[in-house]
Amino acid sequence: MSSRTHRKKPKGWRWALPPKLKVEADELQARIDIFSETVVLRLYEKGVGTIKPVAAVDVAQAFLSEIPLHSGVLPDGALWFSSTREGREVALWLPPRVWSVAVQLEAFKSPRRLKVPMPGLVFVCQPSRAPRVFAAKQRPTGPGSQLYHAPLFNVFHNGGTCAGTQRYSPDVGQHPWEFMTSFFTHAADVAGRSRSHPQDLLALWDELDGKRRYPLSDLMPCCKVKDLAGGDRE
């Protein structure tokens, strides 16, 4: 007669805790494996596993259903709200208006002060971070709405802005005013912002100083809302 001892098969996969804790083992119900091109869901019942491919978005939504999400009270002029890998993001619309601006052309000298009309502006803001800024001929109404390069200093070609010494508030509703009332400089990329003055943004501002309306035909196209809404910064 064989002396071999036959071990009893386990009923299922279990997470074993130290015996001294006197806590029952927790049986494994499911597991998600993430590969470079697919996501696989493994379901276990009495030690037997079944496998099926699933969409990553379905997995995310399953977990998010257990997490309460709320945008809070959005600032006036809010266009959209996004949750990105870098945090929450709110896009704000500022209608066309005349702005009092200051341009610091040389260090240790008084800035030039002008009153220039601007088209409608779209500020894409995250708390305590420098916003992205774009122009629009009218308030955007959908993902296909066209946006334009903002005819402003301190703005890069992709809409990102140079913060300099400016410290932005956790309140994104303040970002447009914090940006527009700071001293502008020649920092960032000022080319390609104007059809009439493609290489000299200051000449455009001088021409507009004291005017009431920005010439919308002068704007240079940049991107569309669908390229920004929900997108992460590059």
Helices and strands as residue ranges (DSSP letters): E 14-15, G 19-21, E 26-27, E 30-34, E 39-45, E 48-54, H 56-64, E 78-84, E 87-94, E 97-103, E 112-118, E 120-125, E 132-136, E 146-149, G 172-174, H 175-180, E 183-184, H 201-208, G 216-218, E 221-224, G 225-227
